[in-house]
Amino acid sequence: MTKRYTIIANWKMNPGTKQEALRLFKNVLKEKALLRKIHIIVCPPFLYISLLSLNKGKNMVSIGVQNISRLAEGPHTGEVSGSMIKSAGATHAIIGHSERRAMGETDEVIGEKMRQAMKSNLYAILAVGESEPGEDAHRILEEELKKALSGVSLADMKRVLIAYEPRWAISKGKDDTGANSDTPEHAFEKAIFIRRILANLYNSSIAQKTPVLYGGSVRSKNISVFVNADSPFDGALVGGASLDAREFLELLRRIHIK
Ligand code: PGA
């Protein structure tokens, strides 16, 4: 069976205007053949969600957010709830990204956000990973997964994707060679370990079926190292390289689909 890879475009706090956001999105939409083969989830800043979803047309692309409130509604200035996200046209939410963890988001808060995403019927892209090379990655991954998934039922796991993103490998390799990013040996072993934890927390079917993605300086030059027929990853979470339409489309083209 042909595997449909998932590629997440995490635009972070870019681009600066809605006109640029729309231009970037429309350039991605032009590649209709790639969109049919690869599940692309574009995650712009909140303010562009409605705009992109209105311009999505019948294209097979999903829209996601980069954060979600841990609260459902009420007097919480500046927060954006799951139901608002859903009604603006997004279907996915990145939760627990290391840049948000660095701003003080704890595993407990991430667990609450996961619960809100599930309640709102959104798909959650749960980001996990160690901060420094050589750190006890297994212990950290196990702790992050257990706490984040503590309120996620077996039935809800069909709406969860996991992104393994070693924090030290994010936003590296700006010279475009990917030289400072992770090695496949290191990353593959973590994907297998994540599935082992999922098997312990749920069962072996969930461990097999839950998409596990790789993130951290993925670009056109190194995508095939992390996403290929022999890799345990089901796709990638792409930051910087998703902001340049030409580079992003080249990255998608380099994913070999059998
Ligand atoms: P990067 O970002 O591809 O720019 O390293 C990935 C991420 O932070 O999700």
Boltz pocket constraint, residues with backbone or C-beta under 6 A from the ligand:
constraints:
  - pocket:
      binder: B
      contacts: [[A, 10], [A, 165], [A, 169], [A, 170], [A, 171], [A, 172], [A, 215], [A, 216], [A, 217], [A, 218], [A, 237], [A, 238], [A, 239], [A, 240], [A, 241]]
      max_distance: 6.0
